[in-house]
């Protein structure tokens, strides 16, 4: 706790004071650029990755960046999505997974969470991801390759779940919101976005590194 408290003091004395006009403007309300749904993993910092300021992202995080289908959960996911879309009017929604995700690893190895009932029940909302990997990726050998594929597939599955939320479906019908599937790679700092034209996760901003091959062709 000592480090956290020291951080608060540094923020107040150096960061807040230096950016006082920004923080004073945010007192009046927020107009975020996007709803950013990501994993709770402590290694992921959406504002750092996107280099955005306070007020620019409406962030929702949970284990495995999972979005239960509408009505399937009594948690806060639906409320956060509804507020972002219907009240704040965000024009973009990003579902961002990441490499070496512990939640997705547990999804592939359910024996690891047998004694953790809350985690086990939560991961049921990603059962489609587990089935896709089990039935369509039998050719992959090694845990790392299967985990990479599962992280990517889970982003696509959660985008499908996102469409079941009435506010999102209505906004999509009016072409008022765009959905994006991203994967952040811890090892390199790169972000890969799903390209519907080629059915693959491609590096953002046209970086010269080649695309990550993805065998599932879906239309998002």
Helices and strands as residue ranges (DSSP letters): H 2-10, I 11-16, H 17-18, H 20-26, E 34-39, H 46-50, E 57-62, H 77-82, I 83-87, E 92-98, H 102-108, G 110-113, H 117-122, G 123-126, H 127-136, H 143-162, H 166-173, E 178-184, E 191-195, E 200-203, G 204-206
